[in-house]
Amino acid sequence: MADQLIRATAADGGIRAVGVITTKSVQVAKDRHNLSYVATAALGRAMSSGLLLASSMKQEGSRVNIKIKGNGPLGGILVDAGLDGTVRGYVANPSVELPPNAMGKLDVGKAVGKEGFLYVIKDVGYGYPYSSTVELISGEVGEDIANYLVNSEQTASALLVGVFVGKDGVTASGGILLQVLPKASHDENLIATLEGRVGQLKGFTPLLRQGKSLTDIFNDLLGDFGLHIFPEVQMVRFDCSCSFDRMLGALRMLGVDELEDMIVTDGGAEATCHFCNEVYHATPEHLREVIENIKAQ
Protein backbone atom coordinates (compact mmCIF):
# COMPACT_ATOMS: atom_id res chain seq x y z
CA MET A 1 0.00 0.00 0.00
CA ALA A 2 1.36 3.40 -0.98
CA ASP A 3 2.23 5.91 1.71
CA GLN A 4 -0.78 8.18 2.06
CA LEU A 5 -2.83 10.40 4.34
CA ILE A 6 -6.61 10.70 4.52
CA ARG A 7 -8.93 12.94 6.53
CA ALA A 8 -12.44 12.42 7.86
CA THR A 9 -15.06 13.86 10.17
CA ALA A 10 -17.81 12.26 12.26
CA ALA A 11 -20.52 13.16 14.75
CA ASP A 12 -21.71 16.11 12.64
CA GLY A 13 -18.24 17.60 12.58
CA GLY A 14 -17.60 17.01 16.26
CA ILE A 15 -14.83 14.52 15.60
CA ARG A 16 -11.83 15.06 13.36
CA ALA A 17 -9.94 12.00 12.16
CA VAL A 18 -6.69 11.71 10.23
CA GLY A 19 -4.88 8.56 9.22
CA VAL A 20 -1.45 8.11 7.66
CA ILE A 21 0.61 5.25 6.27
CA THR A 22 4.37 5.83 6.27
CA THR A 23 5.82 2.37 5.64
CA LYS A 24 7.92 3.23 2.60
CA SER A 25 9.00 6.62 3.99
CA VAL A 26 10.26 5.06 7.21
CA GLN A 27 12.10 2.39 5.23
CA VAL A 28 13.86 5.17 3.30
CA ALA A 29 14.84 6.79 6.61
CA LYS A 30 16.09 3.44 7.93
CA ASP A 31 18.23 2.87 4.84
CA ARG A 32 19.62 6.41 4.68
CA HIS A 33 20.58 6.55 8.35
CA ASN A 34 21.39 2.85 8.85
CA LEU A 35 18.99 2.79 11.79
CA SER A 36 18.78 0.03 14.37
CA TYR A 37 15.42 -1.62 14.98
CA VAL A 38 14.54 0.52 18.00
CA ALA A 39 15.81 3.71 16.34
CA THR A 40 13.65 2.92 13.30
CA ALA A 41 10.59 2.49 15.50
CA ALA A 42 11.23 5.72 17.40
CA LEU A 43 11.91 7.85 14.32
CA GLY A 44 9.03 6.26 12.40
CA ARG A 45 6.56 7.07 15.17
CA ALA A 46 7.78 10.67 15.22
CA MET A 47 7.56 10.94 11.41
CA SER A 48 3.96 9.73 11.41
CA SER A 49 3.14 12.08 14.29
CA GLY A 50 4.63 15.03 12.43
CA LEU A 51 2.50 14.36 9.37
CA LEU A 52 -0.63 13.99 11.50
CA LEU A 53 0.04 17.32 13.24
CA ALA A 54 0.81 19.09 9.96
CA SER A 55 -2.44 17.83 8.42
CA SER A 56 -4.52 20.39 10.36
CA MET A 57 -2.60 23.39 9.08
CA LYS A 58 -4.19 25.56 6.40
CA GLN A 59 -1.54 27.72 4.76
CA GLU A 60 0.33 26.24 1.79
CA GLY A 61 3.95 25.60 2.74
CA SER A 62 3.17 25.09 6.43
CA ARG A 63 5.47 22.74 8.31
CA VAL A 64 5.80 21.16 11.75
CA ASN A 65 9.07 20.42 13.53
CA ILE A 66 9.08 17.87 16.34
CA LYS A 67 12.10 17.60 18.61
CA ILE A 68 12.20 14.96 21.31
CA LYS A 69 15.06 15.17 23.79
CA GLY A 70 14.91 12.49 26.45
CA ASN A 71 17.46 11.00 28.81
CA GLY A 72 17.70 7.70 26.95
CA PRO A 73 20.59 6.43 24.82
CA LEU A 74 18.94 7.42 21.55
CA GLY A 75 20.00 10.97 22.33
CA GLY A 76 17.15 12.80 20.63
CA ILE A 77 14.86 12.83 17.59
CA LEU A 78 14.18 15.61 15.10
CA VAL A 79 11.43 15.46 12.48
CA ASP A 80 10.30 17.98 9.89
CA ALA A 81 6.90 17.35 8.27
CA GLY A 82 4.85 19.42 5.85
CA LEU A 83 1.24 19.98 4.96
CA ASP A 84 2.29 18.83 1.48
CA GLY A 85 2.94 15.28 2.73
CA THR A 86 6.74 15.45 2.80
CA VAL A 87 8.64 14.31 5.86
CA ARG A 88 12.24 13.84 6.93
CA GLY A 89 14.06 13.21 10.19
CA TYR A 90 16.94 11.72 12.09
CA VAL A 91 18.03 10.47 15.51
CA ALA A 92 21.21 11.43 17.32
CA ASN A 93 22.47 7.87 17.89
CA PRO A 94 21.08 5.69 15.07
CA SER A 95 22.95 2.50 16.04
CA VAL A 96 21.51 2.18 19.57
CA GLU A 97 19.83 -1.18 20.12
CA LEU A 98 18.06 -2.44 23.26
CA PRO A 99 16.50 -5.71 24.42
CA PRO A 100 12.70 -5.98 23.97
CA ASN A 101 10.54 -4.62 26.78
CA ALA A 102 8.43 -6.74 29.13
CA MET A 103 5.78 -7.14 26.42
CA GLY A 104 8.32 -8.39 23.91
CA LYS A 105 8.18 -5.19 21.85
CA LEU A 106 10.86 -2.73 20.82
CA ASP A 107 11.63 -0.62 23.88
CA VAL A 108 11.16 2.84 22.40
CA GLY A 109 10.35 4.35 25.78
CA LYS A 110 13.68 3.30 27.25
CA ALA A 111 15.59 4.31 24.11
CA VAL A 112 14.09 7.80 24.14
CA GLY A 113 13.93 8.13 27.91
CA LYS A 114 11.04 9.00 30.18
CA GLU A 115 12.60 12.25 31.40
CA GLY A 116 13.05 15.17 29.05
CA PHE A 117 11.08 17.45 26.80
CA LEU A 118 9.03 17.47 23.62
CA TYR A 119 9.30 20.60 21.48
CA VAL A 120 6.79 21.36 18.72
CA ILE A 121 7.29 24.25 16.30
CA LYS A 122 4.62 25.15 13.75
CA ASP A 123 5.65 27.39 10.85
CA VAL A 124 2.86 28.71 8.63
CA GLY A 125 5.27 30.47 6.30
CA TYR A 126 4.91 33.99 7.64
CA GLY A 127 5.33 35.76 10.95
CA TYR A 128 6.94 34.04 13.90
CA PRO A 129 6.59 30.25 14.17
CA TYR A 130 4.42 28.98 17.02
CA SER A 131 6.38 26.90 19.51
CA SER A 132 5.41 24.85 22.53
CA THR A 133 7.28 22.68 25.03
CA VAL A 134 5.95 19.93 27.28
CA GLU A 135 7.64 17.38 29.50
CA LEU A 136 7.84 13.79 28.31
CA ILE A 137 5.53 11.40 30.07
CA SER A 138 6.71 8.05 28.70
CA GLY A 139 9.18 8.42 25.84
CA GLU A 140 6.90 6.25 23.69
CA VAL A 141 6.36 9.19 21.27
CA GLY A 142 2.64 8.68 20.60
CA GLU A 143 1.65 9.19 24.23
CA ASP A 144 3.90 12.23 24.45
CA ILE A 145 2.40 13.82 21.33
CA ALA A 146 -1.13 13.16 22.63
CA ASN A 147 -0.15 14.79 25.93
CA TYR A 148 1.11 17.82 23.99
CA LEU A 149 -2.23 18.13 22.16
CA VAL A 150 -4.20 18.04 25.40
CA ASN A 151 -2.00 20.44 27.34
CA SER A 152 -0.79 22.87 24.66
CA GLU A 153 -3.69 22.89 22.21
CA GLN A 154 -6.44 22.03 24.72
CA THR A 155 -7.89 19.42 22.37
CA ALA A 156 -9.00 16.00 23.61
CA SER A 157 -7.04 13.66 21.36
CA ALA A 158 -6.28 9.99 20.85
CA LEU A 159 -3.12 9.22 18.91
CA LEU A 160 -1.93 5.79 17.83
CA VAL A 161 1.36 5.49 15.97
CA GLY A 162 3.45 2.43 15.34
CA VAL A 163 6.20 0.83 13.30
CA PHE A 164 6.71 -2.87 12.64
CA VAL A 165 10.29 -3.58 11.63
CA GLY A 166 12.06 -6.92 11.34
CA LYS A 167 14.70 -8.70 9.33
CA ASP A 168 12.81 -7.87 6.14
CA GLY A 169 12.76 -4.15 6.96
CA VAL A 170 9.78 -1.94 7.70
CA THR A 171 6.60 -3.80 6.81
CA ALA A 172 4.03 -1.54 8.51
CA SER A 173 4.15 2.04 9.77
CA GLY A 174 1.70 4.85 10.31
CA GLY A 175 -0.89 6.15 12.70
CA ILE A 176 -4.27 7.71 13.35
CA LEU A 177 -5.26 10.88 15.16
CA LEU A 178 -8.77 11.33 16.57
CA GLN A 179 -9.76 14.68 18.04
CA VAL A 180 -12.96 15.75 19.76
CA LEU A 181 -13.65 19.29 18.62
CA PRO A 182 -15.32 21.98 20.80
CA LYS A 183 -18.83 21.38 19.44
CA ALA A 184 -18.77 17.81 20.80
CA SER A 185 -16.53 18.32 23.82
CA HIS A 186 -19.47 18.19 26.25
CA ASP A 187 -20.92 14.96 24.85
CA GLU A 188 -19.72 12.60 27.57
CA ASN A 189 -21.31 9.51 26.00
CA LEU A 190 -19.59 10.16 22.69
CA ILE A 191 -16.22 10.67 24.36
CA ALA A 192 -16.61 7.58 26.54
CA THR A 193 -17.56 5.41 23.56
CA LEU A 194 -14.66 6.70 21.53
CA GLU A 195 -12.19 6.18 24.38
CA GLY A 196 -13.47 2.63 24.83
CA ARG A 197 -13.01 1.73 21.18
CA VAL A 198 -9.53 3.21 20.99
CA GLY A 199 -8.61 1.50 24.25
CA GLN A 200 -9.53 -1.89 22.81
CA LEU A 201 -7.03 -1.52 19.98
CA LYS A 202 -3.71 -3.28 20.47
CA GLY A 203 -1.80 -0.77 18.41
CA PHE A 204 -1.91 0.58 14.88
CA THR A 205 0.47 -1.66 12.95
CA PRO A 206 -1.42 -4.88 13.79
CA LEU A 207 -4.36 -3.42 11.89
CA LEU A 208 -2.21 -2.75 8.81
CA ARG A 209 -0.68 -6.22 9.02
CA GLN A 210 -4.19 -7.66 9.05
CA GLY A 211 -4.71 -6.03 5.66
CA LYS A 212 -6.93 -3.20 6.86
CA SER A 213 -6.83 0.09 4.99
CA LEU A 214 -7.17 3.50 6.61
CA THR A 215 -10.77 3.57 5.39
CA ASP A 216 -11.44 0.21 7.07
CA ILE A 217 -9.98 1.45 10.34
CA PHE A 218 -12.06 4.63 10.28
CA ASN A 219 -15.21 2.65 9.54
CA ASP A 220 -14.53 0.31 12.46
CA LEU A 221 -14.03 3.22 14.86
CA LEU A 222 -16.49 5.81 13.57
CA GLY A 223 -18.80 4.13 11.09
CA ASP A 224 -21.87 4.54 13.29
CA PHE A 225 -21.08 8.19 14.09
CA GLY A 226 -22.02 9.62 10.71
CA LEU A 227 -18.53 9.13 9.31
CA HIS A 228 -17.58 11.24 6.30
CA ILE A 229 -14.25 10.41 4.64
CA PHE A 230 -12.96 13.13 2.36
CA PRO A 231 -12.25 11.80 -1.15
CA GLU A 232 -8.84 13.46 -1.46
CA VAL A 233 -5.99 11.04 -0.75
CA GLN A 234 -2.70 12.80 -0.11
CA MET A 235 0.46 10.96 -1.06
CA VAL A 236 3.24 10.92 1.53
CA ARG A 237 6.97 10.60 0.93
CA PHE A 238 10.36 11.00 2.57
CA ASP A 239 11.80 14.14 1.02
CA CYS A 240 14.66 16.45 1.93
CA SER A 241 15.15 19.98 0.67
CA CYS A 242 18.93 19.87 0.90
CA SER A 243 21.01 20.39 -2.26
CA PHE A 244 24.55 21.08 -3.41
CA ASP A 245 23.67 24.75 -3.97
CA ARG A 246 22.31 25.02 -0.41
CA MET A 247 25.55 23.53 0.87
CA LEU A 248 27.57 26.12 -1.04
CA GLY A 249 25.31 28.83 0.36
CA ALA A 250 26.02 27.61 3.89
CA LEU A 251 29.76 27.66 3.20
CA ARG A 252 29.52 31.36 2.41
CA MET A 253 28.84 31.95 6.09
CA LEU A 254 32.36 30.76 6.93
CA GLY A 255 34.02 33.74 5.27
CA VAL A 256 36.93 34.12 2.86
CA ASP A 257 39.77 33.32 5.28
CA GLU A 258 38.32 30.02 6.45
CA LEU A 259 37.38 28.97 2.92
CA GLU A 260 40.90 29.67 1.69
CA ASP A 261 42.28 27.64 4.59
CA MET A 262 39.99 24.73 3.63
CA ILE A 263 41.38 24.80 0.10
CA VAL A 264 44.97 24.65 1.35
CA THR A 265 44.47 22.31 4.31
CA ASP A 266 41.67 19.98 3.20
CA GLY A 267 41.69 20.28 -0.58
CA GLY A 268 37.97 21.08 -0.58
CA ALA A 269 34.99 20.60 1.71
CA GLU A 270 32.54 17.88 2.64
CA ALA A 271 29.12 18.33 4.24
CA THR A 272 26.53 15.79 5.34
CA CYS A 273 22.82 16.59 5.69
CA HIS A 274 21.59 15.50 9.12
CA PHE A 275 18.06 14.92 7.83
CA CYS A 276 18.78 12.58 4.91
CA ASN A 277 22.48 11.67 5.34
CA GLU A 278 23.30 12.86 1.81
CA VAL A 279 26.99 13.74 1.47
CA TYR A 280 28.08 16.71 -0.66
CA HIS A 281 31.63 17.34 -1.83
CA ALA A 282 32.96 20.77 -2.85
CA THR A 283 36.17 20.88 -4.83
CA PRO A 284 38.74 23.66 -4.51
CA GLU A 285 37.26 25.13 -7.69
CA HIS A 286 33.83 25.28 -6.08
CA LEU A 287 35.27 27.01 -3.02
CA ARG A 288 37.13 29.53 -5.17
CA GLU A 289 33.84 30.38 -6.91
CA VAL A 290 32.23 30.97 -3.51
CA ILE A 291 35.15 33.19 -2.49
CA GLU A 292 34.89 35.21 -5.69
CA ASN A 293 31.14 35.69 -5.15
CA ILE A 294 31.75 36.89 -1.59
CA LYS A 295 34.39 39.36 -2.77
CA ALA A 296 32.17 40.59 -5.60
CA GLN A 297 29.45 41.49 -3.10
Disulfide bonds with the S-S distance in Angstrom:
none
